[in-house]
Amino acid sequence: MDSDAERAELARTLDAIGPRLRALRRERGLTLEALSEATGISVSTLSRLESGKRRPTLELLLPLARTHRVALDQLVAAPVTGDARVHLTPRRRDRGSVLVPLTQYPGRVQVFKQVLAYREPKRVTHAGYEWLYVLAGELHLVIGERSLTLRPGEVAEFDTGEPHWFGPAEGEVVEILHLFGPHGDQAVVRTGTA
């Protein structure tokens, strides 16, 4: 059977979900009625969840996580289980390219580290918005009729609805940070005070 300390920790974790749900809803400017419509969960159930009068279940948390566009573990804020290291899994691509996903939040901006080997230029279009930051090497970027070469420390952003292609310049390898956001997400650039 669980120890008193484990039961107390579980109770604290569950008790913290309601206020976290309320804060997320308010951050997004949603009313209980709008959230109810988006999730299919009744207003009274949502209200009881937020106030802590109802214990959350997986059946309730999954549609809330999907609607708020957060990972389930962000809603729960489960206690640390030991190993704090992040274990990234590189994905080998064709002809020596490597993709390393750095985030895994469905419906939100996805971040990847990529090492791109030479590939034939082929322009594509799709819904979304991309940001490319060059870490090492030179990146050749084609957007519509424009052609650019980016060097380490340089950034490009563009709407992916426009035909585009990117890869290493001069047939070499290039290392980049690649951010891809759903359509409508755009970067907000902030600079230091003058």
C-alpha positions as CSV (number, residue, x, y, z in Angstrom):
1,M,0.0,0.0,0.0
2,D,1.1,3.6,-0.6
3,S,2.8,5.5,2.2
4,D,1.2,8.5,3.8
5,A,3.8,10.7,2.1
6,E,2.9,9.3,-1.4
7,R,-0.8,9.8,-0.8
8,A,-0.2,13.3,0.4
9,E,1.9,14.1,-2.7
10,L,-0.8,12.6,-5.0
11,A,-3.4,14.8,-3.2
12,R,-1.3,17.9,-3.7
13,T,-0.8,17.1,-7.4
14,L,-4.5,16.6,-8.0
15,D,-5.4,19.7,-6.0
16,A,-3.1,21.8,-8.1
17,I,-4.9,20.8,-11.4
18,G,-8.0,22.9,-10.8
19,P,-6.2,26.3,-10.4
20,R,-3.9,25.4,-13.3
21,L,-7.0,24.8,-15.5
22,R,-8.5,28.1,-14.4
23,A,-5.3,30.0,-15.1
24,L,-5.0,28.4,-18.6
25,R,-8.6,29.2,-19.5
26,R,-8.2,32.8,-18.3
27,E,-4.8,33.3,-20.1
28,R,-6.6,32.3,-23.3
29,G,-9.5,34.7,-22.6
30,L,-12.1,31.8,-22.6
31,T,-15.3,31.7,-20.7
32,L,-16.5,28.5,-19.2
33,E,-19.2,28.5,-21.8
34,A,-16.7,28.8,-24.7
35,L,-14.5,26.1,-23.2
36,S,-17.5,23.8,-22.7
37,E,-18.4,24.2,-26.4
38,A,-14.9,23.5,-27.5
39,T,-14.4,20.4,-25.3
40,G,-18.0,19.0,-24.9
41,I,-17.6,19.1,-21.1
42,S,-20.5,20.7,-19.3
43,V,-20.0,24.2,-17.7
44,S,-20.9,22.8,-14.3
45,T,-18.2,20.0,-14.6
46,L,-15.6,22.6,-15.8
47,S,-16.5,24.9,-12.9
48,R,-16.2,22.0,-10.3
49,L,-12.9,20.9,-11.8
50,E,-11.5,24.4,-11.6
51,S,-12.7,24.9,-8.0
52,G,-11.4,21.5,-6.9
53,K,-14.8,20.1,-6.1
54,R,-14.4,17.4,-8.7
55,R,-11.3,15.2,-9.2
56,P,-9.9,15.3,-12.7
57,T,-10.1,12.1,-14.8
58,L,-8.2,11.2,-17.9
59,E,-11.5,11.5,-19.9
60,L,-11.8,15.1,-18.8
61,L,-8.1,16.1,-19.0
62,L,-7.5,14.8,-22.6
63,P,-10.0,17.2,-24.3
64,L,-8.9,20.1,-22.1
65,A,-5.2,19.5,-23.0
66,R,-6.2,19.3,-26.7
67,T,-8.2,22.5,-26.5
68,H,-5.6,24.4,-24.6
69,R,-2.9,23.0,-26.9
70,V,-0.7,21.8,-24.1
71,A,0.8,18.4,-23.3
72,L,-1.2,16.4,-20.7
73,D,1.8,16.5,-18.3
74,Q,1.6,20.3,-18.3
75,L,-1.9,20.1,-17.0
76,V,-1.1,17.6,-14.3
77,A,2.4,18.8,-13.5
78,A,3.3,15.3,-12.3
79,P,6.1,15.1,-9.8
80,V,9.6,14.4,-11.1
81,T,10.3,10.7,-11.2
82,G,14.0,10.7,-11.0
83,D,16.0,11.2,-14.2
84,A,16.0,14.9,-15.1
85,R,17.8,14.3,-18.4
86,V,16.0,14.9,-21.6
87,H,16.4,11.9,-24.0
88,L,16.1,13.2,-27.5
89,T,15.7,10.7,-30.3
90,P,17.3,11.7,-33.6
91,R,15.6,10.6,-36.7
92,R,17.8,9.7,-39.7
93,R,16.5,11.1,-42.9
94,D,17.5,10.4,-46.5
95,R,21.1,10.9,-47.7
96,G,22.6,11.7,-44.3
97,S,20.2,14.3,-42.9
98,V,19.2,14.1,-39.2
99,L,16.2,15.6,-37.5
100,V,16.0,16.0,-33.7
101,P,12.6,17.0,-32.3
102,L,13.1,19.4,-29.4
103,T,9.4,19.8,-28.5
104,Q,6.4,17.6,-28.7
105,Y,3.3,19.8,-28.2
106,P,0.7,18.9,-30.8
107,G,-1.0,21.9,-32.3
108,R,1.7,24.4,-31.2
109,V,5.0,25.6,-32.5
110,Q,7.3,22.6,-33.1
111,V,11.1,23.0,-32.7
112,F,13.7,20.8,-34.4
113,K,17.4,20.8,-34.7
114,Q,18.4,19.6,-38.1
115,V,21.5,18.7,-39.9
116,L,20.8,18.8,-43.6
117,A,22.9,17.1,-46.2
118,Y,22.6,17.9,-49.9
119,R,19.2,17.2,-51.5
120,E,17.7,18.2,-54.8
121,P,15.8,21.5,-54.7
122,K,12.1,20.9,-54.8
123,R,9.7,23.7,-53.7
124,V,6.8,22.8,-51.5
125,T,3.8,24.6,-50.0
126,H,1.8,23.8,-46.9
127,A,-0.1,25.6,-44.2
128,G,2.0,27.1,-41.4
129,Y,4.9,29.4,-40.7
130,E,8.6,28.7,-40.4
131,W,11.6,30.2,-38.7
132,L,15.1,29.0,-39.6
133,Y,18.2,29.8,-37.6
134,V,21.6,28.8,-38.9
135,L,24.0,27.2,-36.4
136,A,26.8,26.1,-38.7
137,G,27.4,26.1,-42.4
138,E,25.4,28.0,-45.0
139,L,21.8,27.6,-45.7
140,H,20.3,28.2,-49.2
141,L,16.7,29.3,-48.9
142,V,14.3,29.8,-51.9
143,I,11.0,31.5,-51.2
144,G,8.9,32.2,-54.3
145,E,11.3,33.8,-56.7
146,R,13.7,35.0,-54.0
147,S,16.9,33.2,-53.3
148,L,19.0,33.8,-50.1
149,T,22.1,32.4,-48.5
150,L,22.0,32.5,-44.7
151,R,25.2,32.2,-42.5
152,P,25.6,31.2,-38.8
153,G,23.6,33.5,-36.6
154,E,21.2,34.6,-39.4
155,V,17.4,33.9,-39.2
156,A,14.7,33.7,-41.8
157,E,10.9,33.6,-41.3
158,F,8.2,33.0,-43.9
159,D,4.7,31.8,-44.5
160,T,4.8,28.2,-45.8
161,G,1.9,28.9,-48.1
162,E,4.4,30.4,-50.4
163,P,6.5,27.9,-52.5
164,H,9.8,27.3,-50.7
165,W,12.8,25.1,-50.3
166,F,15.9,25.1,-48.1
167,G,19.1,23.1,-47.9
168,P,22.8,23.4,-47.6
169,A,24.5,25.9,-49.8
170,E,27.3,24.7,-52.1
171,G,26.4,21.0,-51.4
172,E,27.9,21.1,-47.9
173,V,26.1,20.2,-44.7
174,V,24.3,22.8,-42.7
175,E,23.0,22.7,-39.1
176,I,19.9,24.7,-38.2
177,L,17.2,25.3,-35.6
178,H,13.9,24.9,-37.4
179,L,10.6,26.2,-35.8
180,F,7.4,25.3,-37.5
181,G,4.1,26.8,-36.3
182,P,0.5,26.2,-37.3
183,H,-1.0,28.8,-39.7
184,G,-1.5,32.1,-37.9
185,D,1.4,31.7,-35.4
186,Q,4.1,34.3,-36.0
187,A,7.2,35.3,-34.1
188,V,7.1,38.2,-31.7
189,V,10.6,39.8,-31.7
190,R,11.5,41.8,-28.6
191,T,14.7,43.8,-28.2
192,G,16.4,45.3,-25.2
193,T,15.6,48.7,-23.9
194,A,17.4,51.7,-25.5
